[in-house]
Amino acid sequence: MNYRIDTQNGIMDIILLGEMDHHSAKTAREEIDAAITFESPMILRLDLSSIRFCDSAGLGFIMGRYRKMQTIGGSLTLVNPSDSVVRILKLAGFDKLIRTETTK
């Protein structure tokens, strides 16, 4: 999973690209958490529009960022998840916990 980070006015936008799986989640998690710690955004927006695959490690990645944002008093929004990712999020109950936004 590759990503791009842009932070402006307390909002951190992270565009995720590729697959959210156990092979890619660890490195991304460490680097993104370091960016969150450094920037202390109030809003974290994960753009999932280019995610082609998400397994349990991907769900763990999302939940970890949700908890990290809760710890610093911020919020997490998932942006433009594909239909297949929405199904996985709903099966895991994330739709009841984490805000999802469609901008397309």
Secondary structure as the mmCIF struct_conf table of DSSP 4:
data_model
#
loop_
_struct_conf.conf_type_id
_struct_conf.id
_struct_conf.beg_label_comp_id
_struct_conf.beg_label_asym_id
_struct_conf.beg_label_seq_id
_struct_conf.end_label_comp_id
_struct_conf.end_label_asym_id
_struct_conf.end_label_seq_id
STRN STRN1 ASN A 2 GLN A 8
TURN_TY1_P TURN_TY1_P1 ASN A 9 GLY A 10
STRN STRN2 ILE A 11 MET A 20
BEND BEND1 ASP A 21 ASP A 21
HELX_RH_AL_P HELX_RH_AL_P1 HIS A 22 GLU A 39
BEND BEND2 MET A 42 MET A 42
STRN STRN3 ILE A 43 CYS A 54
HELX_RH_AL_P HELX_RH_AL_P2 SER A 56 THR A 71
TURN_TY1_P TURN_TY1_P2 ILE A 72 GLY A 73
STRN STRN4 SER A 75 VAL A 79
BEND BEND3 ASN A 80 ASN A 80
HELX_RH_AL_P HELX_RH_AL_P3 ASP A 83 LEU A 91
TURN_TY1_P TURN_TY1_P3 ALA A 92 GLY A 93
HELX_RH_3T_P HELX_RH_3T_P1 PHE A 94 LYS A 96
TURN_TY1_P TURN_TY1_P4 LEU A 97 LEU A 97
BEND BEND4 ILE A 98 ILE A 98
STRN STRN5 ARG A 99 GLU A 101
#
